[in-house]
């Protein structure tokens, strides 16, 4: 878990000590969403985690729209790297 998080931060960071930029936040939320999606294959009735996943998806959506407005080239890079929209 920690290694995957560090890999995500390194691949999307703007500079060496970057851990909170929009790009990194989107990457971490994407990791969280994929982990929860795997969890729902086993536990279909887990409604509390479903609420958390919905919140994460909505937050990622807001961050992506912000990034699209402010830095379109970085937006395209993040989409390709995370395989989000095709």
N, C-alpha and C positions, 0 to 999 in steps of 0.2 A: 504494500500500500504506500509506504513512504517513498520507496524507490520510484514507483510510477508517478507519484506526485512531483518528485524532484525532476524526473525526466520531462514531464509536462511543462514545468516552470522553465527549465533550461531551453526547451524547444521554442517557447513562445515569448521569452523575456526580451525586452528591448535593450537593456544593458545588464551588466554583470550582477547587480544586486536587486534586480527587479523582481518583486513578488506580488505586487498589487495592481499592476496595470490592467486595463480592460481586457487585453488579449489573454493574459494569464488567468484572470477571473473566469473568462469564458471557457478556457481549457479545463480548469478545475471543476467547473460546474458540469461540463460534458462528461468528465470522468465519473462524477457523482451520479449523473443521470444513467449512464450505462451500467454502473454497479447496481443501482436500484432496479433497472429493467431486468437484470439477471435475477435479482431477488424475487421479483414478481412472477417469474416462471415457476418458482417453487411455492411461494406463499401468495396465492391469488386473493385471499381475503384480508390481507394486511392493509386496512384502510388508513391507518395513521401514517404509514410510510408513503401511501399514495398521495396524501395531502402534502407531505414534504417534497415529493417528486414534482407535483404540480407547481409548487412555489419555486423550485429550482428551475424548471422549464420556463416559467414566466420571467424570472430574473435574467436568465440567459437570453431570452428574446429581447428584453429591454436593453441589455448590454450590447447585443448585436445591432440593434437599430441605432443606438448611440454611436457605435463604432462606424457604421455605414455612413452616418452624417458627417462625423468629424474627420475620419481617416479612411477613405474608401480603399486605398491600396492595401492598408493593413487588414481591412475587412476581408478582402479577397484572399489574402494570404492565410488568414485564420480559417476561412471556409475550406480552402484546399487542404490545409494541414490536418484539420479535424474531420474531414469528409462529411460536412453537415448538409449543405444544400447542393443539389446536382443540377 
